[in-house]
Amino acid sequence: MPGNLPDSIKIDVKASGFSLLMMMWSPGDEGIQLDLSRARSVGGGEYALATNYQQYYLHYGVGKDIRVVKLYPDTIVLGFEGKSEKTVPVKPNVRVNCAAMYRMGDSANVFPQYVTISGPEALLEKISYVQTEQRTYDDVSENISEDIKLVLPEGITQVSVQPSIVKLSVVVGKYTEGRFTIPLNTINSPSNATLITFPDKVDVIFQVPVEEYATIKPDMFRAVADYRKAQQGAQRIEVEIVKQPLYIRNLKTEPANVDFIIRK
């Protein structure tokens, strides 16, 4: 596959004024073919093509009544690269804005998750992943499952992607809010000291899929205050959640920080 081929070349021609006028009126858009078999290696994977040896092909392209005199540039340097392949991951480039009380169950997924790209090795080295086309979904209240095109990084044109279309999947479910009051435990107190918090209970507030709400119990949560994080001279300490169900979202505690004393 030749690289660095110029989009156009300039030529000096000799012809009657009428022939030149006709060419200006009907320039055509087929382009001109060059005989690359005449290219000569100059090393480093590059080949030089003397354009003045291509006058036969240029004469055929511009017309029999027009004589080609000279070409510019007189030499074109071409790079030839073999075709390579590699497998790269696909990254969804989508934004999902859910309707009120709806949430994504997980991040957006694509199938297949990997695709094969092929082209010049120098270009493939610049590509570590392929993105889907950019899309935004608003007010979503049901699952998304549709085909979506893949796009290459801007400016890369000599690379193909297989497959070029993947399946986008976004799971969306309805959530409700839950709330429990649970004990606040203290941890990491030394044998000669006791950490006492005020209050000794906190509320955990969370969102959970509607169909899972009945399965959530207070003992699935554990809130702690860590003695090692009690700063000298401080009056409050952070409440930490160290145990929680996997399928809840937006967990918080009230209060988020509590008063404490250390009794020795």
Helices and strands as residue ranges (DSSP letters): E 2-3, E 10-14, H 17-25, G 36-38, E 40-43, E 46-50, G 51-54, H 55-62, E 67-72, E 75-80, E 83-91, E 94-98, E 102-104, E 109-111, E 114-120, H 121-124, E 130-132, E 135-140, E 144-151, E 160-162, E 165-170, E 172-187, E 194-198, E 201-209, G 210-215, G 218-220, E 222-226, G 227-229, E 236-238, E 240-243, E 249-254, E 257-263
